Amino acid sequence: MDRAEGAMHRQRSPYPYLVPRTIRKVLPVQVSPEPTPNPNAIKFTLDRPSTDGGAETFKTGTDPAASPLGAGIFALGDVTNVFATANFVSVTKTDTADWNDLGPKVVQTIEAHFGEVAS
């Protein structure tokens, strides 16, 4: 059976769930924390876009549906602002929070958002 016949055969199948499909494997997201001039903010650079479109800002009073990633990071506590655009997420913490505690939690939240199991 040549390629054209195979394509026609697949289109006529009464069982569409048996038609072979390309399966996309989700690769682990790579997250690289980087310092900023503001000691209360860290830029988390990703190996992929951080949003589906334009920039997203999440702070107190923002609808969680507007930015699920921002809402997840904000829910960690001690976070005052989350800004996501292009391939990075900038997180601003409170003055009393410690990046040694908060930083790994932010990375885990980003990994979970992109389908990774945070360890």
Sequence and secondary structure as in RCSB ss.txt:
>XXXX:A:sequence
MDRAEGAMHRQRSPYPYLVPRTIRKVLPVQVSPEPTPNPNAIKFTLDRPSTDGGAETFKTGTDPAASPLGAGIFA
LGDVTNVFATANFVSVTKTDTADWNDLGPKVVQTIEAHFGEVAS
>XXXX:A:secstr
  HHHHHHHHHT S GGGS           EEEEE SSTTEEEEEESS SSSSS EEE TT  GGG HHHHHHHT
TSSEEEEEEETTEEEEEE TT  HHHHHHHHHHHHHHHTT    
